[in-house]
Amino acid sequence: ARAGDQRAMREIYMSHRLQVRGHLVRLLGTDSEIDDLVQIVFSRAFASLDRFNEESTLSTWLFKITLN
């Protein structure tokens, strides 16, 4: 994914999208823009993959991005 592999990015998205969505619902409640926010979280995550240092799990890192 760091090298821009679209298939790898899609796999990350498909594996973690429901978890990110769940975090957003818990943080914000039911909102008509939740799906847009999920896209924003992943957009920011993919833009900063070079800063993922693997000291935590990918899901923990995505949670931090979601929280921010």
Predicted model as a PDB file, atoms N, CA, C, CB and O in Angstrom, pLDDT in the B-factor column:
MODEL        1                                                                  
ATOM      1  N   ALA A   1       0.831  -1.198   0.000  1.00 87.00           N  
ATOM      2  CA  ALA A   1       0.000   0.000   0.000  1.00 87.00           C  
ATOM      3  C   ALA A   1       0.871   1.256   0.000  1.00 87.00           C  
ATOM      4  CB  ALA A   1      -0.943   0.001   1.217  1.00 87.00           C  
ATOM      5  O   ALA A   1       0.535   2.255  -0.636  1.00 87.00           O  
ATOM      6  N   ARG A   2       1.994   1.196   0.720  1.00 84.00           N  
ATOM      7  CA  ARG A   2       2.894   2.358   0.762  1.00 84.00           C  
ATOM      8  C   ARG A   2       3.429   2.706  -0.616  1.00 84.00           C  
ATOM      9  CB  ARG A   2       4.058   2.094   1.712  1.00 84.00           C  
ATOM     10  O   ARG A   2       3.714   3.869  -0.904  1.00 84.00           O  
ATOM     11  N   ALA A   3       3.564   1.707  -1.460  1.00 86.00           N  
ATOM     12  CA  ALA A   3       4.086   1.915  -2.816  1.00 86.00           C  
ATOM     13  C   ALA A   3       2.996   2.347  -3.787  1.00 86.00           C  
ATOM     14  CB  ALA A   3       4.748   0.643  -3.324  1.00 86.00           C  
ATOM     15  O   ALA A   3       3.253   2.515  -4.979  1.00 86.00           O  
ATOM     16  N   GLY A   4       1.763   2.528  -3.272  1.00 86.00           N  
ATOM     17  CA  GLY A   4       0.676   2.968  -4.129  1.00 86.00           C  
ATOM     18  C   GLY A   4      -0.127   1.845  -4.744  1.00 86.00           C  
ATOM     19  O   GLY A   4      -0.905   2.081  -5.668  1.00 86.00           O  
ATOM     20  N   ASP A   5       0.041   0.627  -4.254  1.00 89.00           N  
ATOM     21  CA  ASP A   5      -0.688  -0.527  -4.778  1.00 89.00           C  
ATOM     22  C   ASP A   5      -2.175  -0.393  -4.446  1.00 89.00           C  
ATOM     23  CB  ASP A   5      -0.116  -1.849  -4.199  1.00 89.00           C  
ATOM     24  O   ASP A   5      -2.569  -0.490  -3.284  1.00 89.00           O  
ATOM     25  N   GLN A   6      -2.981  -0.175  -5.457  1.00 92.00           N  
ATOM     26  CA  GLN A   6      -4.416   0.033  -5.284  1.00 92.00           C  
ATOM     27  C   GLN A   6      -5.103  -1.185  -4.673  1.00 92.00           C  
ATOM     28  CB  GLN A   6      -5.057   0.368  -6.618  1.00 92.00           C  
ATOM     29  O   GLN A   6      -6.031  -1.044  -3.876  1.00 92.00           O  
ATOM     30  N   ARG A   7      -4.660  -2.355  -5.038  1.00 95.00           N  
ATOM     31  CA  ARG A   7      -5.252  -3.581  -4.500  1.00 95.00           C  
ATOM     32  C   ARG A   7      -5.002  -3.670  -2.989  1.00 95.00           C  
ATOM     33  CB  ARG A   7      -4.672  -4.829  -5.220  1.00 95.00           C  
ATOM     34  O   ARG A   7      -5.896  -4.045  -2.231  1.00 95.00           O  
ATOM     35  N   ALA A   8      -3.798  -3.328  -2.563  1.00 93.00           N  
ATOM     36  CA  ALA A   8      -3.471  -3.350  -1.131  1.00 93.00           C  
ATOM     37  C   ALA A   8      -4.299  -2.309  -0.374  1.00 93.00           C  
ATOM     38  CB  ALA A   8      -1.960  -3.090  -0.915  1.00 93.00           C  
ATOM     39  O   ALA A   8      -4.775  -2.577   0.730  1.00 93.00           O  
ATOM     40  N   MET A   9      -4.468  -1.134  -0.960  1.00 94.00           N  
ATOM     41  CA  MET A   9      -5.280  -0.104  -0.320  1.00 94.00           C  
ATOM     42  C   MET A   9      -6.729  -0.537  -0.214  1.00 94.00           C  
ATOM     43  CB  MET A   9      -5.182   1.208  -1.088  1.00 94.00           C  
ATOM     44  O   MET A   9      -7.377  -0.306   0.807  1.00 94.00           O  
ATOM     45  N   ARG A  10      -7.238  -1.159  -1.253  1.00 96.00           N  
ATOM     46  CA  ARG A  10      -8.613  -1.658  -1.241  1.00 96.00           C  
ATOM     47  C   ARG A  10      -8.783  -2.714  -0.152  1.00 96.00           C  
ATOM     48  CB  ARG A  10      -8.992  -2.241  -2.618  1.00 96.00           C  
ATOM     49  O   ARG A  10      -9.808  -2.749   0.528  1.00 96.00           O  
ATOM     50  N   GLU A  11      -7.781  -3.570   0.011  1.00 96.00           N  
ATOM     51  CA  GLU A  11      -7.839  -4.607   1.045  1.00 96.00           C  
ATOM     52  C   GLU A  11      -7.856  -3.988   2.450  1.00 96.00           C  
ATOM     53  CB  GLU A  11      -6.640  -5.568   0.903  1.00 96.00           C  
ATOM     54  O   GLU A  11      -8.602  -4.437   3.320  1.00 96.00           O  
ATOM     55  N   ILE A  12      -7.044  -2.972   2.661  1.00 94.00           N  
ATOM     56  CA  ILE A  12      -7.052  -2.259   3.949  1.00 94.00           C  
ATOM     57  C   ILE A  12      -8.423  -1.643   4.180  1.00 94.00           C  
ATOM     58  CB  ILE A  12      -5.949  -1.159   3.989  1.00 94.00           C  
ATOM     59  O   ILE A  12      -8.987  -1.762   5.268  1.00 94.00           O  
ATOM     60  N   TYR A  13      -8.955  -0.991   3.166  1.00 96.00           N  
ATOM     61  CA  TYR A  13     -10.265  -0.355   3.289  1.00 96.00           C  
ATOM     62  C   TYR A  13     -11.344  -1.383   3.616  1.00 96.00           C  
ATOM     63  CB  TYR A  13     -10.620   0.391   1.998  1.00 96.00           C  
ATOM     64  O   TYR A  13     -12.132  -1.183   4.540  1.00 96.00           O  
ATOM     65  N   MET A  14     -11.382  -2.468   2.873  1.00 96.00           N  
ATOM     66  CA  MET A  14     -12.426  -3.466   3.068  1.00 96.00           C  
ATOM     67  C   MET A  14     -12.301  -4.154   4.435  1.00 96.00           C  
ATOM     68  CB  MET A  14     -12.370  -4.507   1.947  1.00 96.00           C  
ATOM     69  O   MET A  14     -13.306  -4.541   5.030  1.00 96.00           O  
ATOM     70  N   SER A  15     -11.093  -4.302   4.919  1.00 96.00           N  
ATOM     71  CA  SER A  15     -10.870  -4.965   6.206  1.00 96.00           C  
ATOM     72  C   SER A  15     -11.217  -4.086   7.401  1.00 96.00           C  
ATOM     73  CB  SER A  15      -9.435  -5.402   6.310  1.00 96.00           C  
ATOM     74  O   SER A  15     -11.548  -4.599   8.470  1.00 96.00           O  
ATOM     75  N   HIS A  16     -11.144  -2.763   7.232  1.00 97.00           N  
ATOM     76  CA  HIS A  16     -11.268  -1.868   8.383  1.00 97.00           C  
ATOM     77  C   HIS A  16     -12.404  -0.847   8.293  1.00 97.00           C  
ATOM     78  CB  HIS A  16      -9.993  -1.142   8.567  1.00 97.00           C  
ATOM     79  O   HIS A  16     -12.612  -0.090   9.241  1.00 97.00           O  
ATOM     80  N   ARG A  17     -13.134  -0.804   7.197  1.00 96.00           N  
ATOM     81  CA  ARG A  17     -14.146   0.242   7.014  1.00 96.00           C  
ATOM     82  C   ARG A  17     -15.270   0.163   8.033  1.00 96.00           C  
ATOM     83  CB  ARG A  17     -14.726   0.158   5.627  1.00 96.00           C  
ATOM     84  O   ARG A  17     -15.731   1.197   8.518  1.00 96.00           O  
ATOM     85  N   LEU A  18     -15.717  -1.028   8.365  1.00 96.00           N  
ATOM     86  CA  LEU A  18     -16.814  -1.150   9.331  1.00 96.00           C  
ATOM     87  C   LEU A  18     -16.364  -0.743  10.732  1.00 96.00           C  
ATOM     88  CB  LEU A  18     -17.353  -2.588   9.350  1.00 96.00           C  
ATOM     89  O   LEU A  18     -17.130  -0.152  11.493  1.00 96.00           O  
ATOM     90  N   GLN A  19     -15.128  -1.062  11.059  1.00 96.00           N  
ATOM     91  CA  GLN A  19     -14.582  -0.662  12.355  1.00 96.00           C  
ATOM     92  C   GLN A  19     -14.493   0.865  12.445  1.00 96.00           C  
ATOM     93  CB  GLN A  19     -13.187  -1.300  12.577  1.00 96.00           C  
ATOM     94  O   GLN A  19     -14.894   1.450  13.451  1.00 96.00           O  
ATOM     95  N   VAL A  20     -13.977   1.504  11.410  1.00 96.00           N  
ATOM     96  CA  VAL A  20     -13.882   2.964  11.387  1.00 96.00           C  
ATOM     97  C   VAL A  20     -15.278   3.577  11.454  1.00 96.00           C  
ATOM     98  CB  VAL A  20     -13.138   3.446  10.116  1.00 96.00           C  
ATOM     99  O   VAL A  20     -15.503   4.543  12.183  1.00 96.00           O  
ATOM    100  N   ARG A  21     -16.198   3.022  10.702  1.00 96.00           N  
ATOM    101  CA  ARG A  21     -17.577   3.526  10.711  1.00 96.00           C  
ATOM    102  C   ARG A  21     -18.182   3.406  12.108  1.00 96.00           C  
ATOM    103  CB  ARG A  21     -18.443   2.757   9.687  1.00 96.00           C  
ATOM    104  O   ARG A  21     -18.855   4.323  12.579  1.00 96.00           O  
ATOM    105  N   GLY A  22     -17.942   2.282  12.764  1.00 95.00           N  
ATOM    106  CA  GLY A  22     -18.446   2.081  14.117  1.00 95.00           C  
ATOM    107  C   GLY A  22     -17.890   3.089  15.104  1.00 95.00           C  
ATOM    108  O   GLY A  22     -18.613   3.597  15.961  1.00 95.00           O  
ATOM    109  N   HIS A  23     -16.596   3.377  14.979  1.00 95.00           N  
ATOM    110  CA  HIS A  23     -15.979   4.395  15.852  1.00 95.00           C  
ATOM    111  C   HIS A  23     -16.633   5.755  15.627  1.00 95.00           C  
ATOM    112  CB  HIS A  23     -14.449   4.489  15.593  1.00 95.00           C  
ATOM    113  O   HIS A  23     -16.927   6.479  16.578  1.00 95.00           O  
ATOM    114  N   LEU A  24     -16.855   6.090  14.371  1.00 95.00           N  
ATOM    115  CA  LEU A  24     -17.465   7.384  14.057  1.00 95.00           C  
ATOM    116  C   LEU A  24     -18.887   7.479  14.604  1.00 95.00           C  
ATOM    117  CB  LEU A  24     -17.471   7.615  12.545  1.00 95.00           C  
ATOM    118  O   LEU A  24     -19.281   8.524  15.121  1.00 95.00           O  
ATOM    119  N   VAL A  25     -19.650   6.411  14.495  1.00 95.00           N  
ATOM    120  CA  VAL A  25     -21.018   6.420  15.031  1.00 95.00           C  
ATOM    121  C   VAL A  25     -20.987   6.590  16.545  1.00 95.00           C  
ATOM    122  CB  VAL A  25     -21.767   5.117  14.652  1.00 95.00           C  
ATOM    123  O   VAL A  25     -21.802   7.326  17.103  1.00 95.00           O  
ATOM    124  N   ARG A  26     -20.049   5.914  17.217  1.00 93.00           N  
ATOM    125  CA  ARG A  26     -19.951   6.061  18.667  1.00 93.00           C  
ATOM    126  C   ARG A  26     -19.515   7.477  19.053  1.00 93.00           C  
ATOM    127  CB  ARG A  26     -18.967   5.032  19.238  1.00 93.00           C  
ATOM    128  O   ARG A  26     -19.962   8.012  20.068  1.00 93.00           O  
ATOM    129  N   LEU A  27     -18.655   8.073  18.254  1.00 92.00           N  
ATOM    130  CA  LEU A  27     -18.177   9.429  18.554  1.00 92.00           C  
ATOM    131  C   LEU A  27     -19.215  10.500  18.238  1.00 92.00           C  
ATOM    132  CB  LEU A  27     -16.907   9.715  17.778  1.00 92.00           C  
ATOM    133  O   LEU A  27     -19.361  11.464  18.989  1.00 92.00           O  
ATOM    134  N   LEU A  28     -19.938  10.336  17.128  1.00 91.00           N  
ATOM    135  CA  LEU A  28     -20.801  11.400  16.618  1.00 91.00           C  
ATOM    136  C   LEU A  28     -22.288  11.079  16.640  1.00 91.00           C  
ATOM    137  CB  LEU A  28     -20.406  11.725  15.234  1.00 91.00           C  
ATOM    138  O   LEU A  28     -23.120  11.961  16.425  1.00 91.00           O  
ATOM    139  N   GLY A  29     -22.621   9.829  16.895  1.00 89.00           N  
ATOM    140  CA  GLY A  29     -24.012   9.417  16.792  1.00 89.00           C  
ATOM    141  C   GLY A  29     -24.349   9.160  15.330  1.00 89.00           C  
ATOM    142  O   GLY A  29     -23.513   9.308  14.439  1.00 89.00           O  
ATOM    143  N   THR A  30     -25.593   8.772  15.115  1.00 85.00           N  
ATOM    144  CA  THR A  30     -26.036   8.523  13.749  1.00 85.00           C  
ATOM    145  C   THR A  30     -26.070   9.845  13.001  1.00 85.00           C  
ATOM    146  CB  THR A  30     -27.430   7.833  13.722  1.00 85.00           C  
ATOM    147  O   THR A  30     -26.701  10.807  13.439  1.00 85.00           O  
ATOM    148  N   ASP A  31     -25.396   9.879  11.889  1.00 81.00           N  
ATOM    149  CA  ASP A  31     -25.276  11.112  11.121  1.00 81.00           C  
ATOM    150  C   ASP A  31     -25.335  10.750   9.650  1.00 81.00           C  
ATOM    151  CB  ASP A  31     -23.957  11.880  11.462  1.00 81.00           C  
ATOM    152  O   ASP A  31     -24.785   9.730   9.236  1.00 81.00           O  
ATOM    153  N   SER A  32     -25.986  11.562   8.874  1.00 85.00           N  
ATOM    154  CA  SER A  32     -26.111  11.286   7.437  1.00 85.00           C  
ATOM    155  C   SER A  32     -24.778  11.411   6.706  1.00 85.00           C  
ATOM    156  CB  SER A  32     -27.125  12.233   6.810  1.00 85.00           C  
ATOM    157  O   SER A  32     -24.664  10.981   5.558  1.00 85.00           O  
ATOM    158  N   GLU A  33     -23.781  11.987   7.346  1.00 91.00           N  
ATOM    159  CA  GLU A  33     -22.487  12.179   6.697  1.00 91.00           C  
ATOM    160  C   GLU A  33     -21.428  11.177   7.155  1.00 91.00           C  
ATOM    161  CB  GLU A  33     -21.997  13.575   6.955  1.00 91.00           C  
ATOM    162  O   GLU A  33     -20.252  11.333   6.827  1.00 91.00           O  
ATOM    163  N   ILE A  34     -21.829  10.156   7.907  1.00 94.00           N  
ATOM    164  CA  ILE A  34     -20.868   9.172   8.415  1.00 94.00           C  
ATOM    165  C   ILE A  34     -20.083   8.528   7.280  1.00 94.00           C  
ATOM    166  CB  ILE A  34     -21.588   8.094   9.227  1.00 94.00           C  
ATOM    167  O   ILE A  34     -18.863   8.387   7.375  1.00 94.00           O  
ATOM    168  N   ASP A  35     -20.762   8.136   6.212  1.00 93.00           N  
ATOM    169  CA  ASP A  35     -20.053   7.479   5.108  1.00 93.00           C  
ATOM    170  C   ASP A  35     -19.034   8.414   4.458  1.00 93.00           C  
ATOM    171  CB  ASP A  35     -21.051   6.986   4.056  1.00 93.00           C  
ATOM    172  O   ASP A  35     -17.967   7.974   4.028  1.00 93.00           O  
ATOM    173  N   ASP A  36     -19.363   9.698   4.387  1.00 95.00           N  
ATOM    174  CA  ASP A  36     -18.396  10.672   3.864  1.00 95.00           C  
ATOM    175  C   ASP A  36     -17.189  10.774   4.790  1.00 95.00           C  
ATOM    176  CB  ASP A  36     -19.056  12.059   3.693  1.00 95.00           C  
ATOM    177  O   ASP A  36     -16.053  10.891   4.331  1.00 95.00           O  
ATOM    178  N   LEU A  37     -17.441  10.730   6.090  1.00 95.00           N  
ATOM    179  CA  LEU A  37     -16.352  10.804   7.060  1.00 95.00           C  
ATOM    180  C   LEU A  37     -15.459   9.569   7.003  1.00 95.00           C  
ATOM    181  CB  LEU A  37     -16.912  10.972   8.462  1.00 95.00           C  
ATOM    182  O   LEU A  37     -14.247   9.673   7.188  1.00 95.00           O  
ATOM    183  N   VAL A  38     -16.045   8.412   6.750  1.00 96.00           N  
ATOM    184  CA  VAL A  38     -15.243   7.191   6.575  1.00 96.00           C  
ATOM    185  C   VAL A  38     -14.271   7.394   5.415  1.00 96.00           C  
ATOM    186  CB  VAL A  38     -16.158   5.945   6.317  1.00 96.00           C  
ATOM    187  O   VAL A  38     -13.095   7.046   5.514  1.00 96.00           O  
ATOM    188  N   GLN A  39     -14.765   7.952   4.328  1.00 96.00           N  
ATOM    189  CA  GLN A  39     -13.902   8.207   3.167  1.00 96.00           C  
ATOM    190  C   GLN A  39     -12.784   9.191   3.512  1.00 96.00           C  
ATOM    191  CB  GLN A  39     -14.734   8.748   1.993  1.00 96.00           C  
ATOM    192  O   GLN A  39     -11.651   9.025   3.061  1.00 96.00           O  
ATOM    193  N   ILE A  40     -13.092  10.189   4.291  1.00 96.00           N  
ATOM    194  CA  ILE A  40     -12.080  11.177   4.695  1.00 96.00           C  
ATOM    195  C   ILE A  40     -11.004  10.520   5.552  1.00 96.00           C  
ATOM    196  CB  ILE A  40     -12.736  12.345   5.468  1.00 96.00           C  
ATOM    197  O   ILE A  40      -9.815  10.778   5.368  1.00 96.00           O  
ATOM    198  N   VAL A  41     -11.424   9.669   6.491  1.00 97.00           N  
ATOM    199  CA  VAL A  41     -10.458   8.968   7.346  1.00 97.00           C  
ATOM    200  C   VAL A  41      -9.492   8.161   6.491  1.00 97.00           C  
ATOM    201  CB  VAL A  41     -11.185   8.043   8.355  1.00 97.00           C  
ATOM    202  O   VAL A  41      -8.279   8.236   6.684  1.00 97.00           O  
ATOM    203  N   PHE A  42     -10.022   7.388   5.545  1.00 96.00           N  
ATOM    204  CA  PHE A  42      -9.146   6.566   4.719  1.00 96.00           C  
ATOM    205  C   PHE A  42      -8.302   7.401   3.765  1.00 96.00           C  
ATOM    206  CB  PHE A  42      -9.963   5.568   3.935  1.00 96.00           C  
ATOM    207  O   PHE A  42      -7.163   7.041   3.469  1.00 96.00           O  
ATOM    208  N   SER A  43      -8.834   8.481   3.295  1.00 96.00           N  
ATOM    209  CA  SER A  43      -8.053   9.379   2.443  1.00 96.00           C  
ATOM    210  C   SER A  43      -6.846   9.914   3.214  1.00 96.00           C  
ATOM    211  CB  SER A  43      -8.931  10.549   1.930  1.00 96.00           C  
ATOM    212  O   SER A  43      -5.728   9.939   2.699  1.00 96.00           O  
ATOM    213  N   ARG A  44      -7.085  10.335   4.437  1.00 95.00           N  
ATOM    214  CA  ARG A  44      -5.986  10.840   5.278  1.00 95.00           C  
ATOM    215  C   ARG A  44      -5.007   9.733   5.632  1.00 95.00           C  
ATOM    216  CB  ARG A  44      -6.538  11.472   6.560  1.00 95.00           C  
ATOM    217  O   ARG A  44      -3.796   9.951   5.657  1.00 95.00           O  
ATOM    218  N   ALA A  45      -5.530   8.551   5.904  1.00 95.00           N  
ATOM    219  CA  ALA A  45      -4.653   7.429   6.237  1.00 95.00           C  
ATOM    220  C   ALA A  45      -3.754   7.072   5.062  1.00 95.00           C  
ATOM    221  CB  ALA A  45      -5.479   6.210   6.656  1.00 95.00           C  
ATOM    222  O   ALA A  45      -2.548   6.896   5.236  1.00 95.00           O  
ATOM    223  N   PHE A  46      -4.327   6.964   3.874  1.00 95.00           N  
ATOM    224  CA  PHE A  46      -3.525   6.597   2.710  1.00 95.00           C  
ATOM    225  C   PHE A  46      -2.514   7.682   2.358  1.00 95.00           C  
ATOM    226  CB  PHE A  46      -4.426   6.325   1.515  1.00 95.00           C  
ATOM    227  O   PHE A  46      -1.427   7.385   1.864  1.00 95.00           O  
ATOM    228  N   ALA A  47      -2.868   8.928   2.610  1.00 94.00           N  
ATOM    229  CA  ALA A  47      -1.937  10.026   2.339  1.00 94.00           C  
ATOM    230  C   ALA A  47      -0.765  10.034   3.320  1.00 94.00           C  
ATOM    231  CB  ALA A  47      -2.671  11.363   2.399  1.00 94.00           C  
ATOM    232  O   ALA A  47       0.282  10.616   3.037  1.00 94.00           O  
ATOM    233  N   SER A  48      -0.943   9.390   4.468  1.00 93.00           N  
ATOM    234  CA  SER A  48       0.122   9.417   5.467  1.00 93.00           C  
ATOM    235  C   SER A  48       0.658   8.022   5.791  1.00 93.00           C  
ATOM    236  CB  SER A  48      -0.380  10.074   6.733  1.00 93.00           C  
ATOM    237  O   SER A  48       1.211   7.814   6.871  1.00 93.00           O  
ATOM    238  N   LEU A  49       0.507   7.081   4.890  1.00 91.00           N  
ATOM    239  CA  LEU A  49       1.014   5.729   5.127  1.00 91.00           C  
ATOM    240  C   LEU A  49       2.509   5.705   5.411  1.00 91.00           C  
ATOM    241  CB  LEU A  49       0.715   4.852   3.937  1.00 91.00           C  
ATOM    242  O   LEU A  49       2.990   4.834   6.137  1.00 91.00           O  
ATOM    243  N   ASP A  50       3.232   6.636   4.855  1.00 88.00           N  
ATOM    244  CA  ASP A  50       4.676   6.668   5.088  1.00 88.00           C  
ATOM    245  C   ASP A  50       5.008   6.954   6.553  1.00 88.00           C  
ATOM    246  CB  ASP A  50       5.328   7.719   4.195  1.00 88.00           C  
ATOM    247  O   ASP A  50       6.126   6.687   6.994  1.00 88.00           O  
ATOM    248  N   ARG A  51       4.055   7.492   7.307  1.00 89.00           N  
ATOM    249  CA  ARG A  51       4.284   7.788   8.723  1.00 89.00           C  
ATOM    250  C   ARG A  51       3.815   6.669   9.650  1.00 89.00           C  
ATOM    251  CB  ARG A  51       3.584   9.070   9.093  1.00 89.00           C  
ATOM    252  O   ARG A  51       4.008   6.752  10.863  1.00 89.00           O  
ATOM    253  N   PHE A  52       3.208   5.632   9.098  1.00 87.00           N  
ATOM    254  CA  PHE A  52       2.811   4.481   9.904  1.00 87.00           C  
ATOM    255  C   PHE A  52       4.064   3.676  10.195  1.00 87.00           C  
ATOM    256  CB  PHE A  52       1.725   3.607   9.178  1.00 87.00           C  
ATOM    257  O   PHE A  52       4.648   3.079   9.290  1.00 87.00           O  
ATOM    258  N   ASN A  53       4.485   3.657  11.468  1.00 84.00           N  
ATOM    259  CA  ASN A  53       5.759   3.039  11.817  1.00 84.00           C  
ATOM    260  C   ASN A  53       5.618   1.636  12.395  1.00 84.00           C  
ATOM    261  CB  ASN A  53       6.481   3.905  12.796  1.00 84.00           C  
ATOM    262  O   ASN A  53       6.603   1.056  12.852  1.00 84.00           O  
ATOM    263  N   GLU A  54       4.439   1.096  12.383  1.00 81.00           N  
ATOM    264  CA  GLU A  54       4.165  -0.266  12.815  1.00 81.00           C  
ATOM    265  C   GLU A  54       4.473  -0.510  14.286  1.00 81.00           C  
ATOM    266  CB  GLU A  54       4.948  -1.221  11.981  1.00 81.00           C  
ATOM    267  O   GLU A  54       4.632  -1.658  14.699  1.00 81.00           O  
ATOM    268  N   GLU A  55       4.562   0.563  15.091  1.00 84.00           N  
ATOM    269  CA  GLU A  55       4.692   0.392  16.538  1.00 84.00           C  
ATOM    270  C   GLU A  55       3.347  -0.016  17.137  1.00 84.00           C  
ATOM    271  CB  GLU A  55       5.208   1.694  17.201  1.00 84.00           C  
ATOM    272  O   GLU A  55       3.293  -0.584  18.228  1.00 84.00           O  
ATOM    273  N   SER A  56       2.278   0.273  16.426  1.00 86.00           N  
ATOM    274  CA  SER A  56       0.941  -0.144  16.834  1.00 86.00           C  
ATOM    275  C   SER A  56       0.330  -0.932  15.672  1.00 86.00           C  
ATOM    276  CB  SER A  56       0.042   1.095  17.229  1.00 86.00           C  
ATOM    277  O   SER A  56       0.921  -1.034  14.597  1.00 86.00           O  
ATOM    278  N   THR A  57      -0.843  -1.478  15.904  1.00 92.00           N  
ATOM    279  CA  THR A  57      -1.512  -2.185  14.813  1.00 92.00           C  
ATOM    280  C   THR A  57      -2.121  -1.168  13.851  1.00 92.00           C  
ATOM    281  CB  THR A  57      -2.606  -3.149  15.361  1.00 92.00           C  
ATOM    282  O   THR A  57      -2.306   0.001  14.190  1.00 92.00           O  
ATOM    283  N   LEU A  58      -2.419  -1.629  12.679  1.00 92.00           N  
ATOM    284  CA  LEU A  58      -3.050  -0.757  11.688  1.00 92.00           C  
ATOM    285  C   LEU A  58      -4.397  -0.257  12.198  1.00 92.00           C  
ATOM    286  CB  LEU A  58      -3.227  -1.497  10.349  1.00 92.00           C  
ATOM    287  O   LEU A  58      -4.749   0.901  11.975  1.00 92.00           O  
ATOM    288  N   SER A  59      -5.150  -1.112  12.876  1.00 93.00           N  
ATOM    289  CA  SER A  59      -6.462  -0.690  13.384  1.00 93.00           C  
ATOM    290  C   SER A  59      -6.320   0.381  14.461  1.00 93.00           C  
ATOM    291  CB  SER A  59      -7.231  -1.895  13.945  1.00 93.00           C  
ATOM    292  O   SER A  59      -7.138   1.299  14.514  1.00 93.00           O  
ATOM    293  N   THR A  60      -5.309   0.290  15.315  1.00 93.00           N  
ATOM    294  CA  THR A  60      -5.074   1.327  16.324  1.00 93.00           C  
ATOM    295  C   THR A  60      -4.702   2.639  15.661  1.00 93.00           C  
ATOM    296  CB  THR A  60      -3.968   0.898  17.301  1.00 93.00           C  
ATOM    297  O   THR A  60      -5.169   3.701  16.073  1.00 93.00           O  
ATOM    298  N   TRP A  61      -3.874   2.572  14.647  1.00 93.00           N  
ATOM    299  CA  TRP A  61      -3.456   3.762  13.912  1.00 93.00           C  
ATOM    300  C   TRP A  61      -4.653   4.420  13.226  1.00 93.00           C  
ATOM    301  CB  TRP A  61      -2.379   3.403  12.875  1.00 93.00           C  
ATOM    302  O   TRP A  61      -4.797   5.642  13.252  1.00 93.00           O  
ATOM    303  N   LEU A  62      -5.509   3.599  12.612  1.00 95.00           N  
ATOM    304  CA  LEU A  62      -6.722   4.125  11.978  1.00 95.00           C  
ATOM    305  C   LEU A  62      -7.657   4.747  13.006  1.00 95.00           C  
ATOM    306  CB  LEU A  62      -7.451   3.016  11.215  1.00 95.00           C  
ATOM    307  O   LEU A  62      -8.305   5.754  12.720  1.00 95.00           O  
ATOM    308  N   PHE A  63      -7.736   4.157  14.209  1.00 94.00           N  
ATOM    309  CA  PHE A  63      -8.560   4.712  15.267  1.00 94.00           C  
ATOM    310  C   PHE A  63      -8.067   6.109  15.643  1.00 94.00           C  
ATOM    311  CB  PHE A  63      -8.554   3.787  16.493  1.00 94.00           C  
ATOM    312  O   PHE A  63      -8.875   7.016  15.845  1.00 94.00           O  
ATOM    313  N   LYS A  64      -6.762   6.287  15.738  1.00 93.00           N  
ATOM    314  CA  LYS A  64      -6.198   7.605  16.067  1.00 93.00           C  
ATOM    315  C   LYS A  64      -6.552   8.627  15.000  1.00 93.00           C  
ATOM    316  CB  LYS A  64      -4.671   7.517  16.224  1.00 93.00           C  
ATOM    317  O   LYS A  64      -6.893   9.769  15.310  1.00 93.00           O  
ATOM    318  N   ILE A  65      -6.469   8.217  13.759  1.00 94.00           N  
ATOM    319  CA  ILE A  65      -6.852   9.122  12.660  1.00 94.00           C  
ATOM    320  C   ILE A  65      -8.333   9.444  12.751  1.00 94.00           C  
ATOM    321  CB  ILE A  65      -6.523   8.494  11.277  1.00 94.00           C  
ATOM    322  O   ILE A  65      -8.728  10.594  12.561  1.00 94.00           O  
ATOM    323  N   THR A  66      -9.151   8.452  13.037  1.00 95.00           N  
ATOM    324  CA  THR A  66     -10.590   8.659  13.176  1.00 95.00           C  
ATOM    325  C   THR A  66     -10.890   9.625  14.303  1.00 95.00           C  
ATOM    326  CB  THR A  66     -11.303   7.335  13.420  1.00 95.00           C  
ATOM    327  O   THR A  66     -11.722  10.520  14.155  1.00 95.00           O  
ATOM    328  N   LEU A  67     -10.224   9.450  15.416  1.00 93.00           N  
ATOM    329  CA  LEU A  67     -10.438  10.309  16.574  1.00 93.00           C  
ATOM    330  C   LEU A  67     -10.035  11.752  16.287  1.00 93.00           C  
ATOM    331  CB  LEU A  67      -9.660   9.781  17.771  1.00 93.00           C  
ATOM    332  O   LEU A  67     -10.709  12.689  16.716  1.00 93.00           O  
ATOM    333  N   ASN A  68      -8.944  11.926  15.565  1.00 89.00           N  
ATOM    334  CA  ASN A  68      -8.500  13.285  15.217  1.00 89.00           C  
ATOM    335  C   ASN A  68      -9.430  13.915  14.212  1.00 89.00           C  
ATOM    336  CB  ASN A  68      -7.077  13.267  14.664  1.00 89.00           C  
ATOM    337  O   ASN A  68      -9.216  15.056  13.803  1.00 89.00           O  
TER     338      ASN A  68                                                      
ENDMDL                                                                          
END                                                                             
